[in-house]
Amino acid sequence: MPSLPVISGRKTVRAFESLGWQIARQRGSHIIMIKDGEMTTLSIPDHKEVARGTLRSLIRTAGITVDEFCGQI
């Protein structure tokens, strides 16, 4: 299993935007992202560091691999 980097919430949002996800709204410290044709949403914490387990869960929910995500950072 590839190692995930520790990155900020904003950098995570930019990586998902390059993969076709769009910001739908923000409430408090969480940014909600949607993608056309997908039933799921991504809730990304807007923190200085996103926990590796949270990031791995977001990647799994988006239906991509860790390598695909790391290529967008």
ChimeraX attribute file (.defattr): number of C-alpha atoms within 10 A of each C-alpha:
attribute: neighborCount
match mode: 1-to-1
recipient: residues
	/A:1	5
	/A:2	8
	/A:3	10
	/A:4	15
	/A:5	13
	/A:6	13
	/A:7	16
	/A:8	16
	/A:9	21
	/A:10	17
	/A:11	16
	/A:12	21
	/A:13	23
	/A:14	15
	/A:15	18
	/A:16	23
	/A:17	16
	/A:18	12
	/A:19	15
	/A:20	11
	/A:21	20
	/A:22	18
	/A:23	17
	/A:24	12
	/A:25	11
	/A:26	14
	/A:27	7
	/A:28	7
	/A:29	12
	/A:30	15
	/A:31	18
	/A:32	18
	/A:33	20
	/A:34	20
	/A:35	18
	/A:36	9
	/A:37	6
	/A:38	10
	/A:39	7
	/A:40	13
	/A:41	17
	/A:42	22
	/A:43	18
	/A:44	21
	/A:45	22
	/A:46	18
	/A:47	13
	/A:48	12
	/A:49	16
	/A:50	20
	/A:51	17
	/A:52	14
	/A:53	10
	/A:54	13
	/A:55	22
	/A:56	17
	/A:57	13
	/A:58	18
	/A:59	18
	/A:60	12
	/A:61	12
	/A:62	19
	/A:63	11
	/A:64	12
	/A:65	12
	/A:66	16
	/A:67	13
	/A:68	12
	/A:69	19
	/A:70	13
	/A:71	8
	/A:72	14
	/A:73	14
